[in-house]
Amino acid sequence: MRPVIHPAAGLPVGPLDDGVPAQHPGRPRLDGRFVTLVPLDPAAHGDDLFVASQGPDREALWLYLNAGPFPERAAFDAYLASVAGRDEPVTLAIVDNATGRAVGHLALMRIKPAHKVIEVGSILYTAALARKPGGTEAIFLVARLVFETLGFVRFEWKCNALNAPSRRAALRFGFTFEGVFPRHMIQKGRARDTAWFSMLASEWPAREAAFAAWLSPDNFDADGRQRTPLGALMAEAARRFPSDEREPVAGNAPPTEGAP
């Protein structure tokens, strides 16, 4: 961010903001080609999500989330009831358009309209969604809402610093690594370092173009395999349109493909 000189103090300060706060997301519905995001409804989505989040990978699926795992349905239902219908976080079910089944959820959280900052978190991608086009499209739809409709200028992604798949996914989705906060919190009784990532409104047009190019039907062959990786498209966008609002940070190498 380029500072300006305060006229009275003669010291550097940030540029003036337009003073218009961002909007609260409310209860959005986001329609895509592969998935649709709707407010989480335990009655409508509970059966699908419980079944999809069980199996041999259950422990790993919930390991880095604040809740779970849930071997018992009653505890899972109580969890869904605790997060559904809240003003913050705003939890959205991710519904697969081909099957009509809920295959994951995510939440818009730490919503600060006055500061124009919002975070995406509580991301649960079951096997039916992870490493599928719909998982990428879900983040695209949320980012487009955040920047183009709601007017936020900073979109954050935070994760356990040991969660390598989440860190790869953040980079692949066009977020910029900002550093690790050591001993940031206690999560499930364990000390957690937190990796911070963000995307800025000034970066969104180039990121949006990369998302659109990757999601285009032309980017997939007859067997559904991608022709150009999203990570490559995001890296090219960052190279061609570098942000003048950021200091260079180590760790922003082009992401590894295959992240959820």
C-alpha positions as CSV (number, residue, x, y, z in Angstrom):
1,M,0.0,0.0,0.0
2,R,1.4,3.4,-1.0
3,P,1.3,5.8,1.9
4,V,0.5,9.5,1.7
5,I,1.9,12.3,3.9
6,H,-0.4,13.7,6.5
7,P,-0.7,17.4,5.8
8,A,-0.5,18.5,9.4
9,A,1.8,15.9,11.0
10,G,4.1,15.5,8.0
11,L,4.2,11.7,8.6
12,P,3.2,8.8,6.4
13,V,-0.4,7.5,6.7
14,G,-2.6,5.2,4.7
15,P,-4.8,6.6,1.9
16,L,-8.3,7.8,2.7
17,D,-11.1,5.3,2.4
18,D,-14.3,6.2,0.6
19,G,-16.2,5.7,3.9
20,V,-18.8,3.4,2.4
21,P,-19.0,0.2,4.5
22,A,-19.3,-3.3,2.9
23,Q,-22.6,-5.1,3.2
24,H,-23.3,-8.1,5.4
25,P,-23.7,-11.2,3.3
26,G,-27.1,-12.1,4.8
27,R,-28.4,-15.5,3.5
28,P,-27.1,-15.7,-0.1
29,R,-27.8,-18.3,-2.8
30,L,-24.9,-18.6,-5.2
31,D,-25.6,-20.6,-8.4
32,G,-22.8,-22.2,-10.4
33,R,-22.5,-24.7,-13.2
34,F,-21.2,-27.5,-10.9
35,V,-22.4,-26.5,-7.5
36,T,-25.0,-24.2,-5.8
37,L,-24.3,-22.6,-2.4
38,V,-27.3,-22.1,-0.1
39,P,-27.8,-21.4,3.6
40,L,-27.1,-24.5,5.6
41,D,-30.4,-26.2,6.6
42,P,-29.9,-29.2,9.0
43,A,-33.2,-30.8,7.9
44,A,-32.4,-30.5,4.1
45,H,-28.7,-31.2,4.2
46,G,-28.0,-33.2,7.4
47,D,-28.5,-36.7,5.9
48,D,-26.2,-36.0,2.9
49,L,-23.5,-34.3,4.9
50,F,-23.4,-37.0,7.7
51,V,-23.1,-39.9,5.2
52,A,-20.5,-38.0,3.1
53,S,-18.4,-37.2,6.1
54,Q,-18.1,-40.7,7.4
55,G,-15.9,-43.5,6.3
56,P,-12.2,-44.3,6.7
57,D,-11.0,-40.8,6.0
58,R,-13.3,-39.3,8.7
59,E,-10.5,-38.5,11.2
60,A,-8.4,-36.7,8.6
61,L,-11.5,-34.9,7.2
62,W,-12.2,-33.2,10.5
63,L,-8.7,-33.1,11.9
64,Y,-8.0,-29.4,11.4
65,L,-11.5,-28.1,11.8
66,N,-12.8,-26.6,15.1
67,A,-15.5,-29.3,15.4
68,G,-15.8,-33.1,14.7
69,P,-15.3,-35.8,14.0
70,F,-18.8,-37.1,14.6
71,P,-19.2,-40.8,14.8
72,E,-22.7,-40.4,16.2
73,R,-25.5,-38.7,14.3
74,A,-26.9,-36.9,17.4
75,A,-23.7,-35.0,17.9
76,F,-23.5,-34.2,14.2
77,D,-27.0,-32.8,14.3
78,A,-26.2,-30.7,17.3
79,Y,-23.2,-29.3,15.5
80,L,-25.3,-28.4,12.4
81,A,-27.9,-26.8,14.6
82,S,-25.3,-24.7,16.3
83,V,-24.0,-23.1,13.1
84,A,-27.1,-22.9,10.9
85,G,-29.1,-19.7,10.7
86,R,-26.6,-17.5,12.5
87,D,-25.7,-14.0,11.4
88,E,-22.0,-14.9,11.9
89,P,-20.6,-17.2,10.8
90,V,-22.9,-17.5,7.8
91,T,-22.6,-21.2,6.9
92,L,-23.5,-22.3,3.4
93,A,-24.1,-25.8,2.2
94,I,-22.4,-26.8,-1.1
95,V,-24.9,-28.8,-3.2
96,D,-23.7,-30.8,-6.2
97,N,-25.9,-29.8,-9.1
98,A,-25.6,-33.2,-10.8
99,T,-27.0,-35.2,-7.8
100,G,-28.8,-32.5,-5.7
101,R,-26.9,-33.7,-2.7
102,A,-25.0,-31.6,-0.1
103,V,-21.3,-32.5,-0.4
104,G,-19.7,-29.9,1.8
105,H,-20.0,-26.6,3.6
106,L,-18.1,-23.4,4.2
107,A,-18.7,-20.3,6.2
108,L,-18.3,-16.5,5.8
109,M,-16.9,-15.4,9.2
110,R,-15.1,-12.6,11.0
111,I,-17.4,-10.2,9.1
112,K,-16.3,-6.6,9.5
113,P,-18.3,-4.4,7.1
114,A,-16.9,-1.2,8.6
115,H,-13.4,-2.3,7.8
116,K,-14.4,-4.2,4.6
117,V,-12.7,-7.4,5.8
118,I,-14.3,-10.9,5.7
119,E,-12.9,-14.5,6.0
120,V,-13.8,-17.8,4.5
121,G,-13.4,-20.8,6.8
122,S,-15.0,-23.9,8.3
123,I,-14.4,-25.5,4.9
124,L,-15.6,-29.1,4.8
125,Y,-15.0,-30.7,1.4
126,T,-16.1,-34.4,1.4
127,A,-14.7,-36.9,-1.1
128,A,-17.6,-36.1,-3.4
129,L,-16.3,-32.5,-3.7
130,A,-12.6,-32.4,-3.0
131,R,-10.4,-32.2,-6.1
132,K,-13.5,-31.7,-8.2
133,P,-14.4,-28.6,-10.3
134,G,-17.2,-27.9,-7.9
135,G,-14.7,-27.3,-5.0
136,T,-13.0,-24.6,-7.0
137,E,-16.2,-23.1,-8.3
138,A,-17.5,-22.8,-4.7
139,I,-14.6,-20.5,-3.8
140,F,-15.0,-18.6,-7.0
141,L,-18.7,-17.9,-6.3
142,V,-18.0,-16.8,-2.7
143,A,-15.1,-14.5,-3.8
144,R,-17.2,-12.9,-6.5
145,L,-20.0,-12.2,-3.9
146,V,-17.4,-10.8,-1.5
147,F,-15.9,-8.3,-3.9
148,E,-18.4,-7.6,-6.6
149,T,-21.7,-7.6,-4.6
150,L,-20.8,-6.9,-1.0
151,G,-18.0,-4.4,-1.5
152,F,-15.3,-6.0,0.8
153,V,-11.7,-5.1,0.0
154,R,-9.9,-7.9,1.9
155,F,-10.9,-11.6,1.8
156,E,-9.0,-13.8,4.2
157,W,-8.2,-17.5,4.4
158,K,-6.6,-18.8,7.6
159,C,-5.7,-22.4,8.5
160,N,-3.6,-24.5,10.8
161,A,0.0,-24.0,9.7
162,L,0.4,-27.8,9.6
163,N,-2.5,-28.2,7.2
164,A,-0.5,-28.6,4.0
165,P,-3.6,-29.3,1.7
166,S,-5.3,-26.1,2.9
167,R,-2.2,-24.0,2.4
168,R,-1.8,-25.4,-1.1
169,A,-5.5,-24.7,-1.8
170,A,-5.2,-21.1,-0.7
171,L,-2.4,-20.4,-3.1
172,R,-4.1,-22.3,-5.9
173,F,-7.2,-20.2,-5.4
174,G,-5.2,-17.0,-5.7
175,F,-4.8,-16.0,-2.1
176,T,-1.4,-14.6,-1.0
177,F,0.5,-16.0,1.9
178,E,1.2,-13.4,4.6
179,G,3.0,-15.3,7.3
180,V,2.5,-17.7,10.2
181,F,1.2,-16.5,13.6
182,P,2.9,-18.8,16.2
183,R,0.8,-20.1,19.1
184,H,-2.2,-18.3,17.7
185,M,-4.8,-20.4,19.5
186,I,-5.6,-23.7,21.2
187,Q,-7.6,-25.9,19.0
188,K,-9.1,-29.2,20.2
189,G,-6.6,-29.1,23.1
190,R,-3.5,-28.6,20.9
191,A,-1.4,-25.5,20.3
192,R,-1.9,-24.2,16.8
193,D,0.2,-21.9,14.7
194,T,-2.0,-20.2,12.0
195,A,-1.0,-19.5,8.4
196,W,-2.6,-16.3,7.1
197,F,-3.6,-15.7,3.4
198,S,-5.6,-12.9,1.8
199,M,-6.9,-11.6,-1.5
200,L,-7.5,-7.9,-2.1
201,A,-10.2,-6.2,-4.2
202,S,-7.5,-4.7,-6.4
203,E,-6.3,-8.3,-7.2
204,W,-9.7,-9.7,-7.9
205,P,-10.1,-8.8,-11.6
206,A,-7.0,-10.8,-12.5
207,R,-8.0,-13.6,-10.1
208,E,-11.5,-13.6,-11.5
209,A,-10.2,-14.0,-15.1
210,A,-8.0,-17.0,-14.0
211,F,-11.0,-18.7,-12.3
212,A,-13.2,-18.1,-15.4
213,A,-10.5,-19.5,-17.7
214,W,-10.1,-22.6,-15.6
215,L,-13.9,-23.2,-15.2
216,S,-14.6,-22.7,-18.9
217,P,-15.8,-25.9,-20.6
218,D,-13.0,-25.4,-23.1
219,N,-10.5,-26.1,-20.3
220,F,-11.6,-29.7,-19.9
221,D,-11.2,-32.6,-22.3
222,A,-13.8,-35.2,-23.1
223,D,-12.9,-37.2,-20.0
224,G,-13.2,-34.2,-17.7
225,R,-9.5,-33.7,-17.3
226,Q,-8.2,-30.1,-17.0
227,R,-6.1,-28.8,-19.8
228,T,-4.4,-25.9,-18.0
229,P,-4.0,-26.0,-14.2
230,L,-5.6,-23.3,-12.1
231,G,-2.3,-22.8,-10.3
232,A,-0.6,-21.9,-13.5
233,L,-3.3,-19.5,-14.4
234,M,-3.1,-17.8,-11.0
235,A,0.7,-17.6,-11.1
236,E,0.5,-15.9,-14.5
237,A,-2.1,-13.5,-13.2
238,A,0.1,-12.6,-10.3
239,R,3.1,-12.1,-12.6
240,R,1.3,-10.0,-15.2
241,F,-0.7,-7.9,-12.7
242,P,1.4,-7.6,-9.5
243,S,-0.3,-5.8,-6.6
244,D,1.2,-2.4,-5.6
245,E,-0.5,-2.8,-2.2
246,R,1.8,-5.6,-0.9
247,E,5.3,-6.0,0.3
248,P,7.0,-9.1,-1.1
249,V,6.5,-12.2,1.2
250,A,8.5,-15.4,1.1
251,G,6.5,-18.5,0.5
252,N,4.3,-17.5,-2.4
253,A,5.6,-20.0,-4.8
254,P,3.2,-21.3,-7.5
255,P,0.9,-23.8,-5.9
256,T,0.9,-27.5,-6.3
257,E,-2.1,-28.8,-8.3
258,G,-4.5,-31.3,-6.8
259,A,-5.5,-29.2,-3.7
260,P,-9.1,-29.5,-2.7
